[in-house]
Amino acid sequence: MPLTYDPATGYTPEQLVAIRHYLHQWPELGFHETATTAYLRRLMEQIGIPVLSTPDLRTGLVARITGAKPGPHIGLRADIDGLPVTEIADVPVHSQVEGRMHACGHDLHMTYLIAAASRLAAPASRAALAGTIDVLFQPAEETSLGAKEVIRTVLDEGGFDQGAGPLDAFIGAHNMPDYAPDEIAVGDKPMMACTIRFGVTLHAQGSHGARPESGTGPIEAMATMISTLQTIVSRNISPLHPAVVSVTSVHAGSVWNVIPAEAQFLGTARVFSDDDERTVHDRFFTIINSIAQAYGITADIDWPEPQVVMESDPTLGRAVADDVREGGYARLAPIVQQMPGEDFAEFSKRTRVVFAFIGSNGRDDRHYIHSPKYVGLDASIPTGAAFYEHAARRVLAEIAAGR
């Protein structure tokens, strides 16, 4: 914890780097971020921002900045979980937890929002602020379930209301190592893909490895399925449309001389349109069921509701892009679509959202998020903090002007 704090100016740049380094050293996995949540709570108390009561939210928190004047009610969100990745990056401060790492830069995201909250909560800022800003530190983004958990336990239970009324908008961001630390990409174009998770379990008749004719083993069927699934994109999706189908985990058998009775595989698909999502779904089910029938086995398909495309509300996205361009606190960069998903998109089903990419590296030798060699630079902190602060003010003004 910073030993000193000036409420008039917020945390100093040196304090923010120290906060980021502490968070980087102690990553926690989704829905287990208890120490991280406790640390964030202490920071909010130091800033003087009350933490709302959200008893059903296991980890993470919501804190509230109330302006001196009435106005819209918006939220700012940062995700807080790490990944089960062992860090081998060339950085001055490493993870101190074996097998865990902030390989997606959520330590940066928390620091951006901590910095912005400290500035928005300053006495002079509150005196001029027309509206209410809720600060959400969201758990478990990497599980794709964190935003849904917040919606279920907080939004649907009135946890964001508590005297401020419904949320008029939500603002989020993700660091992106492909951009330099002084760059922000935001606007009205789709940014991150619709994310589909799938699992397939094959049920067959096991047999001795020397007597395959006495069973209906699943391994050959699974191999055929995996190779055939690649034709979904190559032969059914326009080459002008970004789309991916990837099998990422395969399990079958445990003994060298036994053909198993069951096999499983998991994977993901990514698309950017509803039509392509339907095409992938329909072709996937047809391929799996047809091949299963041909091999004389059965298949159970697990296909949860997809996570929607991450894109900003067009009006608010353009307004925030204009604010970046006119504000001079960062360079506005073009949006380059990314195939990873983002569970912040779930909030777009309930309210207007704005989402941005914050540059976090930009060097030629950079590594992408989720890599054990990923490096998010401290130089990104001022840009991310400025984004949350300026975007909050601009979105409040835009919503108020439209009422």
FENBEL-V427139 format. One record per run of one state. SS is the DSSP state (hx for helix, st for strand, lp for the rest). FROM is the first residue (numbers start at 1). TO is the last residue. If there is no record, write none. Layout:
SS&FROM&TO, SS&FROM&TO
This chain:
lp&1&12, hx&13&25, lp&26&33, hx&34&47, lp&48&49, st&50&51, lp&52&60, st&61&66, lp&67&68, st&69&79, lp&80&82, st&83&83, lp&84&100, st&101&101, lp&102&105, hx&106&120, lp&121&122, hx&123&128, lp&129&129, st&130&138, lp&139&140, hx&141&143, lp&144&145, hx&146&155, lp&156&168, st&169&180, lp&181&182, st&183&186, lp&187&191, st&192&192, lp&193&193, st&194&203, lp&204&206, st&207&208, lp&209&211, hx&212&214, lp&215&218, hx&219&229, lp&230&230, hx&231&236, lp&237&243, st&244&252, lp&253&257, st&258&259, lp&260&261, st&262&271, lp&272&273, hx&274&294, lp&295&297, st&298&303, lp&304&306, st&307&307, lp&308&309, st&310&310, lp&311&313, hx&314&327, lp&328&330, st&331&332, lp&333&337, st&338&338, lp&339&342, hx&343&349, lp&350&351, st&352&361, lp&362&377, hx&378&402, lp&403&403
